[in-house]
Structures are given as C-alpha cells and as structure tokens.
C-alpha cells in the first residue's frame, strides 16, 4: 500500500513537471530535430510509444462536457458518491451499474497555495483503471469513465488543495 502511494506521488510530480515545462516553454528535447527523431523512432517501432489508456476519461471544456454528456448518456445520471477533503486520500468503494459514469471535481483555495490534484480510478481488486484528472491550480472539470459495471474507488493525490468530487452513474 505504501509503495503504491509512493508511486502515485512520483507520477503526480512527473506530470506536474511536464505541465510546468509546457507553461514555461521548456521541452525535454534539445531541438526540433530531436523531437522529430523521437517521433520517427516511435513510428518505426524502435522505441516504445507512451502507453495509451483504453477509453480513458476525457478532460473537456464545460461546453464539450455538456455536449458529450447529451450524446452518450441515454438514461439518467444518478448520484453514486460525494467526497470533500484536503490532501491525499482514497475514497470509499462505490458501485456503478452502467457502462459509463462521470467524475465532477473542483479545487478551491488561494491560487498561490494550490499545488495540484490527481484523481486515479481503481477497481475493487486495486487494478488501475484510468487517470480521471491531473491539474494544477484552482480548477474544475468533468471526466467521463467507460468501464464495465462494478466496484471502484478513487485515489485522490493532492498537495495543498481543498477538493470536492462527485461521481454519477449513467443507467
């Protein structure tokens, strides 16, 4: 359990470093030529491509989220669980009945003290399902998860952020 938490914290830190490098304009490549070479090597199969998460949760703008919700959920969104907190913690387990559900989340607080928020989805066996959110600063969004009905929990990794999370199931 402690090892998994450490790996999650490391993953969040790496993600934050990558996000900050984009904001500052720094890239992990020394030149555009290196970037093109890396892309060519991945295309030729010489280097493993970054892993893709099948049917990963999306990070949409509010308008895109509303459009996506109206196009995908042919039933009713039903509340499954709500959580509030500060810092990192795992939620209680919850059960979904539909093949699609959404996670609505927001962070609050003084923007200078808000560090980051990561929301990881795990199934009842502890297997990683998807990364629902990774954000820095005060923010809010909706992430959609497509998975077989079952029991899940969220692992919230946060440093210096008050957060609220709601899960709704489409069935």
N, C-alpha and C positions, 0 to 999 in steps of 0.2 A: 504494500500500500504506500509506504513512504517513498519507495523507488519510483512508482508511477507518478506520484505527486511531484517529485523532483524533475522527472522527465517532462511533465506538463509545464512546470515553471520555466524550464530551459526552453521549451518550444515557444512559449509566450515571449520570452526575452528575445529569441532569434527573430520571431515575427515582428516584434517591436523595432528591432534594429533595422530590419529590411524596410519597414514602413517609414522609419525616420530617414533612412538613406534616400528614399524616393522623395520625401518632402524637401530634404536639403539638396537633392540633385546629385548625390553620390551613387555610383553603381559599383557592383562587385567586380566589374571588368575594367581593365586599364584603358581600353579603347573600343570603338565601334567594331573594329576588325575582330577583336577577341569575342565580342558578343555574337557576331555573325559566325565565327568559327565554332563556338559552343552550340549555336542553333543547328549548324550543319552537322556537327558530330552527333547530336541527339537524333536528327532526322535520319542519319545513316546507321543508327544503332550502335555507334561506338561508345556512347556514354548513355547511361540510364537516364530517361526523362524523369522529371519530378513525378511522384505518384499522383494519380488522379483519384478523387473520391467519387465513386459512383453515386449519381443522383444526390450530390452534395446540396446542402442548404444554400440558398442564394442570399445575396446581400443587395437589396433593391432600394431604389428611392421610394418615397411614400406612394407616388403615382404608379410606379411599376408594381409595387406590392399590392395595391388595390386592384390593379388590372389582373395580375397573376392570380390573386385570390378569387376573383369573379370568374376566371376561366377554368380554374382547377377544382375547386370545391363545389361539387354538385349537390351537396347536402347542407348540413348546418354546422357551423363552428361551435363546439361545446367546450366549456372550460374544463381543464384537467387539473391544473395546479397553479398556484401563485407563490412566489418567494421574494423576499426582500432581504438585503444584507449588506455587509461591508467586508471586504477582504475575500479570501478564498474559502469555498466550502462545496460539498456535494449536496444536492437536493435529495429529498425523499424519493423513493421509487414511485413511478406513476405508470398507469396502464393506458395504452392507446387502443382504440377499436377500429380506426380507419387506416388506410394506406398512406394518408397524408396528414401532417399536423404542422402547426406553426408555433414559433417561439417569438413572442413580442418582448423586447427588452429595452431598458434605458438606464443610463448612468446619470447621476446628479452630483452636485457639489461644485465647489470653486474650481474653475477650469485649471488653475495653476497647480492644484493638488491632485487632480485626477490623473492617474498613471495609465492604466489600461484595463480592459475587460476581455476575457476569453471565455466562451461557452462551448464546452465539449459535450457531445452526446454519447452515452454508453448504453448498451443493452444490459439485461439482467445478469448476464454472465461476466460483465465487466469488459466486453469487447468494444472497441472504439467503433462508433457508427459514423459520425461526421463532426466537423467543426462548424458550429452554428454562428459564431461571431468572434471576431478579433478586432477590437477597436481601441483607439487611444483618444482620451479626452472625453468631454461631456457629449453624449450622443444617444440616439435611439434608432431602432430599426426593427424589422420583422424578418425572420429567417424561416424558410419552409423546409421540412424534412419529409422525405418519401421513404417509408420503410414498412415492412410487414407489421401488422398489429402485434403488440407485445408489451413487455415491461421494460422501462427505460429509467435512466436518471441523468441529471445534468451535473457536470463538474464545472463549477464557476471558479475561474482563476482571475483574481483581481488584486491590484495593489493600489491602495488609496482611492478607491471608488465606492460610493454608495450605489447600489444597483437594485433594480426591480425586474422580475422576469415572470411572464405568464405563458403557460402552454395551453393551446387549444387544439382539439382534435376534430377532424372533418369526417363525419359519418352520418 
